[in-house]
Amino acid sequence: MHPHSLTAFLLLPLSVFADGPLLTESDFFANHVAEGVPRTVPSFAAHVRSHLDAKKTTPDWPEFWSGERFAKIAAAAKSTMDYRIKTCGTWHQYEKGKIDWRFNPTCNGYKEYVWQLGRHYFLTDLAAYYSVAKDQRAAETWRDVVTSWIRQATCDEKIETGFDGTCWRSLDAALRVEGWSRQFPVFKDAPGLDDDFVALLMRSVWEHGRHLRRFPTSRNWLVYEMTGLLRLAVTFPFFRESDDWKAFALETLEKELGAQLYPDGFHYELSSGYHSVIDENYGALHDFLNSMGEPPPKFLDAGLENAFALYTYLARPDGRLPALGDAGEELVKPVMERASKFYPDRQDFRWLATGGKKGAPPPFTSIALPWSGAVVMRAGWGAKDIWAYMDCGPIGRGHQHEDKLNVLLWAYGHEMLTEGGIFNYDTSEMRQYVLRTRSHNAARIDNRGQNRRAGYVWHGDDLHKKAPFKFAVTPEVEWARADYTDGYGEKREVEASQRRTLIFYKAVNGLKPFFAVVDRLAAGDGRAHEYEIIWH
């Protein structure tokens, strides 16, 4: 944290915002309720309750949250019932029954706090707990929190894009209403959720559907948005617009599955964490539609295998993906459990899903992905085997770090070369550090790092351009070579380049395996420069 950061609080009277939803009850029933659905509050609420089934929307919850997991979810739910809520790593004790949805208690005014509080992740804890315990306090807390949000967080009609709005960014709206679609069917028959609340909730759900339909964004946000819109339309088919929302979401999701993956399977943001947006959302939709009795569209079956295969390409010996771009170290096993269910004939998926107990290891060791430029060298598939990664590809379309030619290394069960990782999406010095070259294993020139972001523009046909690098494998040695030539410094004012060759010498002639890195640094302006090679 910066020592001179300022605390930023936004203190506004709750009454200023206590007028939501904008959609009136009379307008809702006259113009937006589907044909055949009753149009009075009591009969409409009864119709909604009769058509929602938690056994379809959350079929595994009662069993999943049993045993040891129940203690964990019960503790989280009781914290929420006490209005002690954790968001973006920050705990805050709200006054019972009152949450100011625009209040920001973080020490540096971190904007993501308000947005992520409005995703209502903590309400899923209440619903999961209630599905087992049937504790009426959980239902009442859920009702009160949702009512508070609907009344305060109005959807400003001046919003022009999905990125606008303190409480109505499209990403957060999608995640919030997706959560409601799981939570409300669990609570629908609780005594505290009367007919007026059900009608109020459905008016807000409709506003979410309209917002997501009007303001789709792009990249991984768009996948979340369309996932939320599809779940809304299928779970709540009570609106005149539900069929249109469903068709639009499916059409967009099909298009984006083809538009967001390189031919080698890597998501075009080239962040291992955001790659999981694809398999998590599309895979969950496949399960959801099956559960709701709707056959999943064919593009879900055909398009996911390549995305799942990326986990086999990048998997480290410790069973995680490397933290590439804005990403944590994703676990491989749970993803492969889902993948092996979708593709039971993939023995490599099964092998990774079972920790090597079933199936067969992937039929390769080292591999280079031609379009995304990810290179992995490995000696084998054991937990103590040697593994190295080198970035030989283009800059990602989002969540990029200035880290071309970065090298990571695991050997004999230990991480040997690491990097700076990730930090909050704020303006702090730590955030700037993790984005820049100095937190990675690459060269700086004249105390300046790479700057591929300067002037970066994505073009759709970039997805089908192979990365310019070389890769070779022989029985004795493997090597990869790539160049960074885009300049160094804030304005790319330093004209110089780095060529890196990573060489893996295998166990030959009695030697243990080892790596060599050869860096060739060259000036493009005929001047002398100071070159610095960083290793973490």
N, C-alpha and C positions, 0 to 999 in steps of 0.2 A: 504494500500500500504506500502511496506517495506520502511523505511526512507532512506535506502542506495541503493535502486534499481537504476539501470543505464538505461539511454536511449540508445536504440540500433537502429540505422538507417542503412539501406542497400542502398547505393547510387551507382547505376550502370547506365551507359549511356543507354538510351532507344534503341539506334541503335544496341546494342549487341543482343537484343532479337527480333528485327524487321524483322523476316524472316518466320513467320508462315502463313498458316499452313504448316506442313511438306509434306502433300499430295499435289502433283502438280496438276494443272488443267488437263494436258494431261493424267496423270495416273488415275485421277478421272473418266474422261469421257470414257477412254479406258477400265477400269477394274472394276469399282465399281458402275456404273449407271445401274439400273435394265433394263431388256429387255422391249422394247416398249416405253422407256422414251427417248426423244430427247437428242442428244449429242452435241449440239452447245449452247453456252451461252444464246443467246436470246430465242431460242425455249425451252431450259431447264428451264429457269427462268419463261417463260410463263406457262409451264406445271406445275411447282411447285405452282405458284400463283392460277392457276385454280383449283387445287385439295385441297387447304387449305380453310377451312371455320371456321371463328371465332365463328359462331353460334353453331358449334359442339365442338370446343376445349375450348371455354369459354362462354357457352350458357347463363349464367345469369349475365354476367358482366355489360352490359349497365343498366339493371334494378337494380342490386345490388349496383352499385356506384352512384346511384341517390340520391337526397334529401340531408340529413344531412351528409351522408357518402362522398358525392362529395367534400365538402370543405376540408375534411381530406386528401383525396387522391390527391386533387389538390395542397395542400400545400407541400405534400411529393414530388410530381412530379416536382414542381417548384424548390424545393431545389436541386433535382438531375440535373435539367436543368442548375442550377448555379454551378454544380459540388461540392456542399457541401453535403457530404455523411457521414452517421453514420453507423459504423460497430463495433460490440462488445462493444457498449456503448460509443465509441469514435467518435466525429465529426472531420472531416478533410476537409479543403477547398483545392481542387485540382485546378491547372491551367486549365482554360476552354479548353476542347478538349484534355486534356492530363491526363492520370492516369498511374502512374508507378505501375504495378500490383505486384511488389515485394517490394515496399516501405512500411515500417512499422512505423507509427507515434506514437505508444503507448509508454508510459513512461517506460515500462519494457520489451519491445520487445516481447509482447505477440504473440506467433506464430499463434494463431487462427485468428488474425486480417487479415493476408494475405490470409489465406485459405477461411475465410468467406466473405471477400470482393469479392473474385472470384466466389462466389455463385450467385452474381448478383440479390440478393433479391430486391434491390432498383430499378431495371429495371422493375419489375412487377408494381410498382407504375406508371411508365411512360405509360405502356401499358393500365392499367386500366383507367388512366386519358384520354388517347387518345381515348379509346373506347367510351367515352362520349363527350369529348370536340373537338376532331379532330384537336388539336393544332399541326401544322406542326413542331414546335420546339421540341415537345416530340419525334416525329418520327426521326428527325435528330439527336437528342441527343442519342437515342437508337442505331441508326446506327453507330454513331461515337464511342460510348463506346464499342459496340460489336466488331467493326473493330479493335479498339485499343487492345482489349484483344486478338483477334485472331492473330494479328501481333506480339505481344510481348510474349504471354504466350504459347510458343511452347511445344508440347508434347514430351519431351525428350525420345529418343529411348532407353536410358539406364535404363529407369524405369523398375523395375522387379516385383513390387507388387503394389497393390492398395493403399498402404500407402505411396508410394514414390511421390516425385515431389512437388516443391514449389507451383505450380499452378494446379497440376494434381492428387491430391488425388482422389480416385474413388468416395468417398462420395460427394466431392464438384463438381466433374464433373457431377455426376448424378443430383444434385440439380440445377446446372447451365443449363444443357440441358433440364431438365424438365421445367424450367422457360422459356427458349427460345421456347419450344413447345407451350406454352400458349401465349407468347408475339408476336412472329413473325406473326401468322395468323391475329392478330389485325392490324399490320403495313404493311402487304404485298403489299398493293396497294398505299401506301404513295409515293408521287412523288420523295422523296429523296432516296428511296431504289431502285437503278437501277439494271439492270440485272447482272452486274459484282458483286455487293454486294450479290445478292441472290446466285450466284454460289460460292462465297467465303464462305458465311454462311453455305451452304450445305456441302462444303468440311470439315469445322470444325465440323459440326454435325456428319458427317461420322466418323471423328477421335474420337469423343466422344463415338459413338457406338462401334467402335473397342476396345477402351480402356476399356469400361465397360464389354464387352464380354471377354476380355483377362484377366482382373484383378479383378474378384469378390473377396470380402473379407469375412466378417462373421458378425454375430449378427445383431444389428439394422442397421449397415451400409449396409449390404447385401440387406436388404429390400428396403432401399432408392435407392441403385444402380439398382436393378432389376425393381423397379417402374420407374426410369428414363429411363432405357433401353426399357421397354415396351412402354412407352409414345412416345419415339423417334421412335421406329419401326412402331407404328400405325399411328402417325401423319405424318411421313415422309417416306412413303413406296417407295421411289425413288431409293433405293440402292439395289444392288444384295443380300446383306447380311440381309436385313430387315426381311425376313421371319425367318431366322435362329435366329436372335436376339430376335424376338418375341417369338418363341418357347422356346428358352433357358430361357428367363425371366419368362414365365409362369410356366415352369417346376420347376424352382428354387423357385419361390414364393409359389407354392403349397407345395413343400417339406419343406420350412422354416416355413410355417404356422403351420405345425405339429411339427417341431423340436424346435420352439422357445417359445411354450406355455406349461406351466405345465397343467396336466389334469384338474386342478381347474380353468384354464383360465388366470393365471398371467404370463406375459412375463418373461422369465428366467433371465433377468437382475434384476428383482425384484425392479425396479425403476418405480414409478407411472408415471413419465414423459415419460420415454422411452417405457412404455407399450403403450402409445398413438401412437407410431410409427406404431403399428399394425393396430389399428382401423382407423387412419388417412390415411395411405397409401393403405391398402386393400379396405377400404370403398371408397376412392377417385377413385381407379381404377375401382371399380364396376360402379360408376357413369360415369366415362370417357368412358369406353367401351360401355355402353348403349348409351351415347350421340353420339359416333362415329358409331353407327349402328352395333356394334359387340356384340353378346350375351356374357355376362360374364361367365367364366367357373364355373362349379358347386361348386368347392372347395371354391369359394368366399362366396357363400350363406351358405354352410354347416359349414365353419370354423370360421366365425366371431362372432356368437352368444355368444360363451363362452368368447371371449375377451371382448365383450360389457358388459357381465354380471358382470365383475369385478367391474365396476363402481357402481353397486347396492350394492356389498359387502362392499366396502370401503367408500362410500359417507359419508362425515361429515355432521352435521346439517346445516352448512353454504353453502352447495351445491358444495363443492370442495373435491377433493381427498387429503389425507395427502401427504406431500412432502417427499416421501421415496427415499432414495439414492440420486443420482444426479437428482433432480426433483424440479420443482415448484409445486404450489398447483393447480392442473388441475381442470378446471371447468367441472362439470358433465353435465349440461343442454345441451350444444351444441352437445356433444357426444351422448346423449340420443335422441336428435332430429334426428340424422342420424340413430341411432339404431332402433328407433320406425318406421322409414320409411322402413328399411330392414325387420323388424320383427313386423308387425302391430298387431299380436296377443299377443305380450308381453305387458300385461297391466302395469307391473312395469316399463318398458322402457317408456311407454307413460306418466305415472304418473310423473316420474322424468323429462321428456322432457317438460312437461307443468306446472311445479311447483306445482303439486298436483291438477290441475284443471280437468284433465281427467285421465282415467285409475284407477289403484289401487296401493297402496304402495306395496313394495316387501313383500312376504309372510313370512318373518322372521324378527327378530330384530338382535339378536346376531348371529355370524357365525364364524367358523374356517375353513380355507382352508387347506386341509390335506397335500398337496404337497408343496405349497409355504410357509406354516406356518404363514400366516397372520391371526391374531385373532382380531375381532371387537366385542365389547360389546356395546349395546345401549338400552336405555329405550323405545324408540319409534322413529317415523319418523318426528316429529315436529322440527321446527327451534330452539326451546328452549330445546330440549331434551338432554339427557346425552349420550355421545359417548366416547369410549376409544379404543385405538389400542395398540396391543403388538406384537412385532416381535419375533416369535417362530420358524423361518425358517432357511434355509441354507443361505450362502452368495450368492449374485447375481452373475451372470456370467460376468457382467460388471457394471461400474458406482456404485461400492459398497462403502458403508460406514461401518466402524467398529462399528456396533450398534445392535448386537443381544441383545434381551431382552428389547430394547427400548420401552418406554411407552409414548403415547400421549393422551391428554385428552381435551375434549370440554364439557362445561356444561352451561346451562342457557344462551346460546348465546355468550359465551366467551371462548377463548382459555385459558386453565388452565396450561397445560404442552406443551411446544414447544421444538424446537431443533435448531441447528445452521444453517440448511438450506444448500444452495449451494453457490459456488463461481466459478470464472473463472477457466478454466482448465489449470492453470499455475503452477509454482513451489513456489508460495508465501506462507508466513506463514499462511495467511487466508485460502488458499486452504488446507493446511495441517490440519488446525484446523477443518474445516467442515468434513473432511474425518474421523477424529479420534473419539475415544470413548468420549473424554471430551466435545464434542459438542452435546452429546446425553444423554438420561436419562438411564444410566447404571453405572456399577461399574468400578473403576480403582483400581488397586492393586500395591502397592509400586510405586505410581506415573506413572504407565504404563497402557496403554489401551489394548484392544483386538487386535489381529492380525491374523485374519483368512486368510488374503491375502498371508502370508508367506507359501510358498510351495503349494499354491492353484492350482489345475489342474482340469479342467472341463472334465467330461466323459459323453458321450451321454446318457448312461442309468441313470445318475443322475436325469434326468427329470422325471423319473418314480419311484423315491424313495420317500416315504412319510416322512415328517419331524417328528423327534422324540419329540413330546410334548403331553400334555394331556389337554383336554378341557371338561367341563361339565356344563350343564344348568339344574337348578331346578326352581320351582316357586319362591323361596326365594333368591337364590344366584346363581351366575355364577363364574367360575374360570378357569384360564389357567395356565399351569406350563411348563417351559422349562429350559434347562441348557446351560451354556456356559462353555466349557471344553478345549478350544484350546490354552490356554496359553496367557500370557500378556507380552508385550515388543517387541522390534525390532526383537529379535531372539526367541521370545516366551520362554524367559529364566525363567520367573516367573511361577512356576507350581502351579496354583490355579484355582478355578472354582467358578462360581456363579450360583445358582439356584434361579429363581424368580417365585413367584406365584402372579398373579394379581387376586384379588377377588372383585366381584361386588355384594354388598349387596343391594338388591332392597328395595323398600318402604314397609317395614313390621313392624308390632307392633308399629305403630305410628312414626317410624323413617323415616327421609328423606333418600333417597338412598345415598350410599357413597362407595368409593373404599378403599381397603387396599392392600398394597404391602408387601409381605414377602420375604426378601432376605436371602439366606443361603450361606455364603461364606466359602470356605474350602481350606486349603492348601494341595497340593499334595506331598510336600517334607518334611513334618513334622516340618517346620520352622515357626516362627512368621512372620506375614506380616501386612502391613498397608492397611486397606480397606477404600475406599472412595465411597460413593453413591452420584451421581450427579443428581440434579433436576433443570431443566430450567423452 
